[in-house]
Amino acid sequence: MDKPSTLSPELLAALQAAVAADPVFPTLGRTPVANVVTDVSERGFLVQTAKAQDGTDNGHVPAWMLQVAWDHLVEHGQLTNKHLLKEMKVMRSSAVCAVLARLPGVQVDPGPGITLRYQGSKAP
């Protein structure tokens, strides 16, 4: 898997718009936890979580994690948190899924587990 060092311009613009609308991205599990995106750049984003507040996590989500997740979602039409974590080795899968869920064309399946579906065009 290729790990891009920066976000595509289209994905960066979509992320910036989502953060501008509301910087709070609740996780998608049974017990949602607030993730607050505090900074966005082509290199990724900073997210403030409970872990980040206690000093055990720096809160940085590198661009490659969001970009490979987005590319998979667009190409395959769906993405699960489990696939993102186990197969794609995205260790910030909860934050990535929470952010992706708010992008245009993305829907979250109801029910157990976290499954995102993409119904949009090829660009965010």
Secondary structure, DSSP 8 states (H G I E B T S, - for coil): ----SS--HHHHHHHHHHHHH-SEEE--SSS--EEEEEEEETTEEEEE-HHHHTTS---EEEHHHHHHHHHHHHHHSEEEHHHHHHTS--TTHHHHHHHHTTSTTEEE-SSSS-EEEE-S-S--
